[in-house]
Amino acid sequence: MDFEELCNKILEVDPHVRFTGVLDSKGDLVIEKNRDNVTLLNEQEVKMSIHYTFERWTRLQNLSYKFGKEKLSVTEYENVILISIQFGKNLFLLSTDPNIDYMNIISKTKTIIAELQN
């Protein structure tokens, strides 16, 4: 899968999408794209956020035998909404502006991921 194409397509899905990125199975951010090259976090804070997201994701893998595999996670903050979607051994990350209909963005993102996986 072309991760750059994926990130660019999701940025185009909705003007409220701020950030897109892909984490590999080791927790490394293999690509990231930002809307208008504007970021809410500095480089060190981005690394911290990625680390915490990966850590949460891997910890919950320990309960997957009971829950099943995690498909999606949404965390709403006052200033941003963070969304992670598992696909294969990777984790697709995106952030959006607050107070929006993120379910529509999630639906479109899942459709694009499925199309690019085929």
One Martini backbone bead per residue (centre of mass of N, CA, C, O) as a GRO file, in nm:
protein
  118
    1MET     BB    1   0.098   0.035   0.020
    2ASP     BB    2   0.044   0.380  -0.025
    3PHE     BB    3   0.087   0.601   0.228
    4GLU     BB    4   0.087   0.874   0.088
    5GLU     BB    5  -0.181   0.843  -0.055
    6LEU     BB    6  -0.350   0.797   0.194
    7CYS     BB    7  -0.291   1.062   0.343
    8ASN     BB    8  -0.384   1.253   0.116
    9LYS     BB    9  -0.679   1.151   0.090
   10ILE     BB   10  -0.764   1.215   0.385
   11LEU     BB   11  -0.709   1.521   0.373
   12GLU     BB   12  -0.945   1.546   0.141
   13VAL     BB   13  -1.214   1.457   0.283
   14ASP     BB   14  -1.166   1.699   0.503
   15PRO     BB   15  -1.103   2.019   0.634
   16HIS     BB   16  -1.074   1.895   0.947
   17VAL     BB   17  -0.822   1.760   0.873
   18ARG     BB   18  -0.487   1.774   1.009
   19PHE     BB   19  -0.382   1.463   1.039
   20THR     BB   20  -0.157   1.210   0.903
   21GLY     BB   21  -0.067   0.856   0.970
   22VAL     BB   22   0.185   0.587   1.007
   23LEU     BB   23   0.215   0.292   1.192
   24ASP     BB   24   0.403   0.048   1.272
   25SER     BB   25   0.467  -0.246   1.455
   26LYS     BB   26   0.703  -0.066   1.618
   27GLY     BB   27   0.606   0.256   1.628
   28ASP     BB   28   0.673   0.383   1.360
   29LEU     BB   29   0.676   0.673   1.176
   30VAL     BB   30   0.650   0.657   0.824
   31ILE     BB   31   0.418   0.885   0.803
   32GLU     BB   32   0.334   1.240   0.743
   33LYS     BB   33   0.051   1.471   0.739
   34ASN     BB   34  -0.037   1.818   0.693
   35ARG     BB   35  -0.232   2.073   0.713
   36ASP     BB   36  -0.069   2.331   0.585
   37ASN     BB   37   0.182   2.271   0.775
   38VAL     BB   38   0.014   2.260   1.044
   39THR     BB   39   0.079   2.241   1.399
   40LEU     BB   40   0.006   2.173   1.736
   41LEU     BB   41   0.282   2.028   1.755
   42ASN     BB   42   0.578   1.956   1.824
   43GLU     BB   43   0.810   1.724   1.759
   44GLN     BB   44   0.824   1.608   2.052
   45GLU     BB   45   0.513   1.586   2.094
   46VAL     BB   46   0.460   1.392   1.868
   47LYS     BB   47   0.630   1.162   1.979
   48MET     BB   48   0.469   1.132   2.240
   49SER     BB   49   0.193   1.073   2.114
   50ILE     BB   50   0.280   0.823   1.959
   51HIS     BB   51   0.375   0.660   2.197
   52TYR     BB   52   0.103   0.654   2.352
   53THR     BB   53  -0.060   0.520   2.129
   54PHE     BB   54   0.110   0.262   2.102
   55GLU     BB   55   0.095   0.173   2.395
   56ARG     BB   56  -0.211   0.138   2.409
   57TRP     BB   57  -0.238  -0.062   2.176
   58THR     BB   58  -0.048  -0.287   2.291
   59ARG     BB   59  -0.192  -0.334   2.562
   60LEU     BB   60  -0.471  -0.422   2.430
   61GLN     BB   61  -0.365  -0.684   2.295
   62ASN     BB   62  -0.379  -0.860   2.562
   63LEU     BB   63  -0.719  -0.863   2.521
   64SER     BB   64  -0.795  -0.990   2.236
   65TYR     BB   65  -0.898  -1.274   2.327
   66LYS     BB   66  -1.167  -1.123   2.430
   67PHE     BB   67  -1.233  -0.864   2.235
   68GLY     BB   68  -1.049  -0.848   2.013
   69LYS     BB   69  -0.958  -0.656   1.770
   70GLU     BB   70  -0.867  -0.352   1.721
   71LYS     BB   71  -1.015  -0.095   1.508
   72LEU     BB   72  -1.088   0.163   1.704
   73SER     BB   73  -1.000   0.505   1.806
   74VAL     BB   74  -1.137   0.768   2.024
   75THR     BB   75  -1.019   1.103   2.114
   76GLU     BB   76  -1.147   1.367   2.305
   77TYR     BB   77  -1.070   1.701   2.297
   78GLU     BB   78  -1.087   2.036   2.307
   79ASN     BB   79  -0.867   2.074   2.038
   80VAL     BB   80  -0.898   1.757   1.963
   81ILE     BB   81  -0.914   1.466   1.747
   82LEU     BB   82  -0.828   1.125   1.798
   83ILE     BB   83  -0.746   0.873   1.548
   84SER     BB   84  -0.751   0.508   1.525
   85ILE     BB   85  -0.664   0.261   1.265
   86GLN     BB   86  -0.662  -0.063   1.193
   87PHE     BB   87  -0.420  -0.214   0.950
   88GLY     BB   88  -0.307  -0.481   0.988
   89LYS     BB   89   0.014  -0.387   1.128
   90ASN     BB   90  -0.118  -0.109   1.132
   91LEU     BB   91  -0.155   0.251   1.211
   92PHE     BB   92  -0.396   0.487   1.165
   93LEU     BB   93  -0.364   0.842   1.179
   94LEU     BB   94  -0.583   1.104   1.309
   95SER     BB   95  -0.679   1.450   1.298
   96THR     BB   96  -0.914   1.691   1.432
   97ASP     BB   97  -1.127   1.898   1.476
   98PRO     BB   98  -1.343   2.006   1.686
   99ASN     BB   99  -1.678   1.962   1.676
  100ILE     BB  100  -1.735   1.710   1.480
  101ASP     BB  101  -1.814   1.469   1.225
  102TYR     BB  102  -1.617   1.191   1.256
  103MET     BB  103  -1.777   0.947   1.140
  104ASN     BB  104  -1.753   1.030   0.844
  105ILE     BB  105  -1.444   1.017   0.830
  106ILE     BB  106  -1.416   0.723   0.912
  107SER     BB  107  -1.577   0.599   0.683
  108LYS     BB  108  -1.400   0.711   0.452
  109THR     BB  109  -1.133   0.589   0.550
  110LYS     BB  110  -1.212   0.291   0.537
  111THR     BB  111  -1.270   0.291   0.234
  112ILE     BB  112  -0.987   0.373   0.138
  113ILE     BB  113  -0.830   0.145   0.266
  114ALA     BB  114  -0.978  -0.084   0.118
  115GLU     BB  115  -0.908   0.009  -0.171
  116LEU     BB  116  -0.586   0.003  -0.129
  117GLN     BB  117  -0.574  -0.311  -0.049
  118ASN     BB  118  -0.675  -0.416  -0.348
   0.00000   0.00000   0.00000
